[in-house]
Amino acid sequence: MTTSPKFSRREFLKKAAGGLAVIAMSPPKNWYSQISFPKEKNLGRVTVGMAEVKAKPDADSPTISKVYEDAVVPWLREVIGRRPYRQNQRWVETPDGYIWAPYLQPVKDNSNKSINLLPETSIGVGMWMEVTVPFVDLIIANPPARSPWLKEDQTPRVYYSQVFWIDQIKQDEQGQSWYRVNERYGYGDIFWAKADGFRPLLKDEIAPIRPDVEDKRIVVHIAHQTISCFEGKNEVHFALVSTGIQEDMNGARTPQWETPLGKWPIWRKVFSVHMSGGSTGGGYDLPGVSWVSLFEANGVAIHGTFWHNNFGEQMSHGCVNAAPEDAKWIFRWANPIVPYDPGDLTIGMPGGTSVEVIEA
């Protein structure tokens, strides 16, 4: 077990070194002040640069106002409206008007009490934790930044539903607890973050679902953008997903981004992994991607998604994007069964539960 020693704010800032430059360049995002989110139970975080707030759930309705990336708004209810030329017709009602649902990540503001000790595990001191607030600002503990996503963002943040490995706990002179976020499968960047935005993952919530059932299979429908889980002939779970983009904005085919058709077994599952790929202008770099079930040799996976809410339309670079709660259910249900420690398992052939990707 490891303890959580106290240290002064000055000592903390010294240890956080390069983080000071990041803070100085981004005064609107004051990392030390208490960020206040709306008090409603259900919230939405804006995932795009700008989203319009409409008078009615209709794209042609008058624009009342605009909200910008990472703004957090009350999520009163979801309704069906009108968005021409798009599959998604879902809108979110807020106190100020309606926002197209794909632009809002469903989030909550569930703060946590910090733990004081971290367990010894097979991979060292630490444990997996999940972000339970709309977002948490980070301080880079080992500058310079290495990951592409950090080089583009002056104030790095992590978001609701992301999962990370926490390997140290410290307290400042004001009694604020901080966790050290050490992404195990990233570029080597390490961060400090306020502890109250994270909660430990518990063994019970990761326990396998119906492990005694042997006849399990997963079917991904490209045409319908859905995923179905079967036990024998019985469908036991169904959800909207987002598979690989087949055409770019100009209508040109993008075979490098398509989810491949075929049938494969799940060969690796991990609580969280850093995903990156693509090229300049069309690449991606995403830390803390949760509930990852890899099923194809080139790394195609079913996984949780925090950067959009556009399930039902093609959005990915080949993987199967799922809502975090759906990805987690599938992770727990499908074989192989992943032990809580270390939260990562790779198996050989014949592999685990089969995943079949079909066109229709």
C-alpha positions in Angstrom: 0.0 0.0 0.0 1.1 3.6 -0.5 0.3 6.6 1.6 -0.7 10.2 0.7 1.8 12.6 2.2 1.0 16.4 2.4 3.0 19.0 0.5 2.7 22.7 0.1 1.3 24.4 -2.9 4.7 25.8 -3.7 6.2 22.3 -3.6 3.3 21.0 -5.8 3.9 23.7 -8.4 7.6 23.0 -8.4 6.9 19.3 -9.0 4.4 20.2 -11.7 7.0 22.3 -13.4 5.9 22.7 -17.0 2.3 22.9 -16.0 2.8 26.5 -14.9 3.4 27.5 -18.5 0.2 25.8 -19.6 -1.8 27.6 -16.8 -0.3 31.0 -17.6 -1.3 30.7 -21.3 -4.9 29.8 -20.5 -6.2 32.1 -17.7 -9.9 31.3 -18.5 -9.4 27.7 -17.4 -8.1 28.3 -13.9 -7.0 24.9 -12.8 -7.0 25.5 -9.1 -10.4 27.3 -8.7 -13.5 25.2 -8.0 -15.3 24.7 -11.3 -19.0 24.9 -10.9 -21.4 22.8 -13.1 -25.2 23.2 -13.3 -27.0 21.5 -10.4 -29.4 19.3 -12.4 -29.0 15.5 -12.2 -28.6 15.1 -16.0 -26.2 17.3 -17.9 -24.7 17.6 -21.4 -21.2 18.6 -22.4 -20.7 20.3 -25.8 -18.3 18.1 -27.8 -17.9 20.4 -30.9 -16.4 23.8 -31.4 -19.8 25.5 -31.4 -23.4 24.4 -31.1 -26.5 26.4 -31.8 -29.4 26.6 -29.2 -32.6 26.6 -31.2 -36.1 27.8 -30.3 -37.6 24.5 -31.3 -36.0 21.0 -32.0 -35.6 21.9 -35.7 -32.5 22.9 -37.6 -34.5 25.6 -39.4 -35.8 27.1 -36.1 -34.4 30.5 -35.0 -31.1 30.4 -33.2 -31.5 31.7 -29.6 -27.8 31.5 -28.6 -24.6 29.6 -29.1 -22.6 27.4 -26.8 -19.0 26.4 -27.2 -16.8 23.4 -26.7 -16.9 22.0 -23.1 -19.8 24.1 -22.0 -22.0 22.1 -19.7 -25.8 22.6 -19.9 -28.8 21.1 -18.1 -30.2 18.1 -19.9 -34.0 18.3 -19.3 -35.1 15.6 -21.8 -34.5 14.2 -25.2 -37.0 14.6 -28.0 -37.4 13.8 -31.6 -37.2 16.8 -33.9 -35.9 17.7 -37.4 -32.4 17.7 -38.8 -32.5 17.4 -42.6 -30.0 15.1 -44.4 -29.0 13.4 -41.1 -29.9 10.0 -39.6 -30.1 11.4 -36.1 -33.2 13.4 -35.3 -32.6 13.5 -31.6 -32.6 16.9 -29.8 -31.9 17.8 -26.1 -34.2 20.3 -24.4 -32.3 22.7 -22.1 -33.7 25.6 -20.1 -32.6 28.0 -22.9 -33.7 26.0 -26.0 -32.9 22.9 -28.0 -29.5 21.5 -29.0 -28.9 18.7 -31.5 -28.2 15.7 -29.3 -25.1 14.4 -31.2 -23.3 17.6 -30.1 -23.8 16.8 -26.4 -22.1 14.1 -24.4 -24.5 12.9 -21.7 -22.7 13.5 -18.4 -23.2 13.9 -14.6 -21.5 15.8 -11.9 -20.7 13.1 -9.3 -17.9 14.3 -7.1 -16.1 11.8 -4.9 -14.2 11.6 -1.6 -10.6 10.8 -2.2 -9.2 7.5 -1.0 -6.1 7.6 1.1 -4.4 4.4 0.1 -3.7 2.6 -3.2 -3.4 -1.2 -3.4 -0.4 -3.3 -4.5 -1.3 -5.1 -7.7 0.4 -7.4 -10.1 1.5 -4.3 -12.1 2.5 -2.2 -9.2 0.9 0.2 -6.8 -2.3 1.8 -8.3 -5.8 1.1 -9.5 -8.2 1.9 -12.4 -10.5 4.9 -11.9 -13.3 6.5 -13.9 -13.9 10.2 -14.5 -17.4 11.0 -12.9 -17.7 14.7 -13.6 -18.1 16.6 -16.9 -14.4 17.2 -17.1 -11.2 17.5 -15.0 -8.3 19.8 -15.8 -4.8 18.3 -15.8 -1.3 19.5 -15.0 1.5 17.8 -16.9 3.9 16.3 -14.4 6.7 15.3 -16.7 7.0 18.0 -19.5 7.4 18.4 -22.3 4.2 17.0 -23.7 4.5 13.9 -25.9 1.0 13.0 -27.0 -0.3 14.8 -30.1 -3.6 15.7 -28.3 -1.6 17.6 -25.6 0.4 19.6 -28.2 -2.9 20.9 -29.6 -4.5 21.8 -26.3 -3.1 24.4 -24.0 -5.0 23.1 -21.0 -5.4 19.3 -21.2 -8.6 17.8 -19.8 -10.1 14.4 -19.3 -13.8 13.8 -19.6 -16.8 12.0 -18.1 -16.6 8.1 -18.5 -12.9 8.0 -19.4 -10.8 5.4 -17.4 -7.3 5.9 -16.2 -4.6 4.2 -14.1 -4.0 6.2 -10.9 -0.6 5.4 -9.2 0.0 8.1 -6.6 -2.0 10.2 -4.1 -0.8 13.5 -2.6 -2.4 16.4 -0.6 -1.6 20.1 -0.8 -1.5 22.4 2.2 -5.2 23.2 1.9 -6.1 19.5 2.2 -7.0 19.1 -1.5 -6.2 15.6 -2.7 -4.5 15.0 -6.1 -4.2 11.8 -8.1 -1.3 11.1 -10.4 -2.7 9.9 -13.7 -0.2 7.6 -15.4 -1.7 6.3 -18.6 -0.3 2.7 -18.9 -0.7 2.5 -22.7 0.1 6.0 -23.9 3.1 8.1 -24.9 4.5 8.4 -21.4 2.8 11.6 -20.3 2.0 11.8 -16.6 -0.5 14.2 -15.0 -1.8 15.5 -11.7 -5.5 16.0 -11.3 -7.9 16.8 -8.5 -9.0 13.6 -6.9 -12.7 14.4 -6.5 -13.4 14.0 -10.2 -12.4 10.3 -10.1 -13.9 7.2 -8.5 -12.3 3.7 -8.2 -13.7 1.0 -10.3 -15.1 -1.8 -8.0 -14.8 -5.5 -8.6 -18.5 -6.1 -8.5 -19.2 -3.7 -11.4 -16.6 -5.4 -13.5 -17.9 -8.9 -12.7 -18.7 -11.0 -15.8 -22.4 -11.2 -17.0 -23.7 -14.7 -17.4 -20.3 -16.4 -17.7 -21.9 -19.8 -17.6 -23.5 -19.2 -21.1 -21.2 -20.6 -23.8 -23.1 -19.8 -27.0 -22.5 -16.0 -27.3 -22.0 -14.0 -30.5 -22.0 -10.3 -31.5 -23.4 -8.9 -34.8 -22.6 -5.4 -36.0 -24.9 -4.1 -38.7 -23.2 -1.4 -40.9 -26.4 -0.4 -42.7 -28.4 0.1 -39.5 -25.4 1.2 -37.3 -26.4 -1.2 -34.6 -24.9 -3.9 -32.4 -26.7 -7.0 -31.2 -25.5 -9.5 -28.6 -27.0 -13.1 -28.8 -27.1 -16.0 -26.5 -28.1 -18.8 -28.9 -31.0 -17.3 -30.9 -32.0 -14.8 -28.2 -30.9 -11.2 -28.5 -29.9 -10.1 -25.0 -28.5 -6.6 -25.7 -29.1 -4.1 -28.5 -27.6 -0.6 -29.1 -26.9 2.1 -31.6 -23.2 2.4 -32.5 -21.0 4.4 -34.9 -18.8 2.3 -37.3 -16.1 3.5 -39.7 -16.7 6.4 -42.1 -17.3 5.1 -45.7 -17.3 8.5 -47.4 -15.7 11.8 -46.7 -17.4 15.2 -46.8 -17.0 15.3 -50.6 -18.5 11.9 -51.1 -15.3 10.1 -51.9 -14.8 6.5 -50.5 -12.5 6.2 -47.5 -11.6 2.5 -47.4 -8.9 3.1 -44.8 -11.6 4.2 -42.4 -14.2 1.6 -43.0 -15.0 -1.1 -40.5 -14.0 -4.3 -42.2 -16.7 -6.9 -43.0 -16.1 -10.4 -41.7 -16.1 -12.5 -38.6 -13.4 -12.6 -35.9 -13.1 -13.6 -32.2 -12.3 -11.1 -29.5 -8.6 -11.6 -28.7 -7.9 -8.9 -26.3 -9.8 -6.9 -23.7 -8.6 -4.0 -21.6 -10.2 -1.5 -19.2 -8.6 1.4 -20.9 -6.2 2.2 -23.7 -4.7 5.1 -25.6 -5.9 5.1 -29.2 -4.2 7.0 -32.1 -3.8 6.7 -35.8 -4.5 8.2 -39.2 -2.6 11.0 -40.9 -2.2 14.7 -40.6 -5.6 16.3 -41.1 -7.4 13.0 -40.7 -5.8 11.5 -37.6 -6.9 11.0 -34.1 -5.3 10.7 -30.7 -7.5 9.7 -27.8 -6.4 8.9 -24.2 -8.4 6.9 -21.7 -10.6 5.0 -24.2 -12.7 2.7 -22.0 -14.0 -0.9 -22.2 -12.0 -2.0 -25.2 -12.7 -5.3 -26.9 -10.4 -5.9 -29.8 -11.6 -8.4 -32.4 -9.7 -7.9 -35.6 -6.0 -8.3 -36.3 -5.4 -4.6 -37.2 -6.7 -3.4 -33.9 -10.4 -2.8 -34.7 -12.4 -2.8 -31.4 -15.7 -2.2 -29.7 -15.1 0.6 -27.2 -16.6 3.4 -25.1 -16.8 6.8 -26.7 -16.7 10.2 -25.0 -16.0 12.6 -27.9 -19.4 12.4 -29.6 -23.0 11.3 -29.1 -23.9 10.6 -32.7 -24.6 6.9 -32.4 -26.6 5.6 -35.3 -24.3 7.4 -37.9 -20.9 6.5 -39.2 -18.2 8.4 -37.2 -15.1 6.3 -36.6 -11.8 5.4 -38.2 -12.7 1.7 -38.3 -13.6 0.8 -34.7 -17.1 0.3 -33.4 -17.9 3.4 -31.2 -20.4 2.7 -28.5 -21.9 4.6 -25.6 -19.8 3.9 -22.5 -22.6 2.0 -20.7 -23.1 -0.2 -23.8 -19.3 -0.8 -24.3 -19.0 -1.7 -20.6 -22.0 -4.2 -20.7 -20.5 -5.9 -23.8 -17.0 -5.9 -22.1 -18.4 -7.7 -19.1 -20.6 -10.1 -21.1 -18.3 -11.2 -23.9 -15.5 -13.7 -23.5 -12.7 -13.8 -22.5 -13.3 -12.9 -18.9 -10.8 -10.2 -17.8 -9.5 -10.3 -14.2 -9.9 -7.1 -12.2 -6.1 -7.2 -11.7 -4.6 -6.3 -14.1 -7.7 -5.3 -16.2 -6.0 -6.5 -19.4 -6.0 -9.9 -21.1 -4.8 -11.2 -24.5 -5.6 -14.7 -25.6 -4.7 -17.0 -28.5 -6.9 -18.7 -31.0 -9.6 -19.8 -31.1 -10.2 -16.6 -29.1 -13.3 -15.4 -27.3 -16.8 -14.3 -28.3 -17.1 -13.9 -32.1 -17.9 -10.5 -33.6 -19.5 -10.6 -37.1 -19.6 -7.3 -39.1 -22.2 -7.4 -41.8 -23.4 -4.8 -44.4 -27.1 -5.2 -43.7 
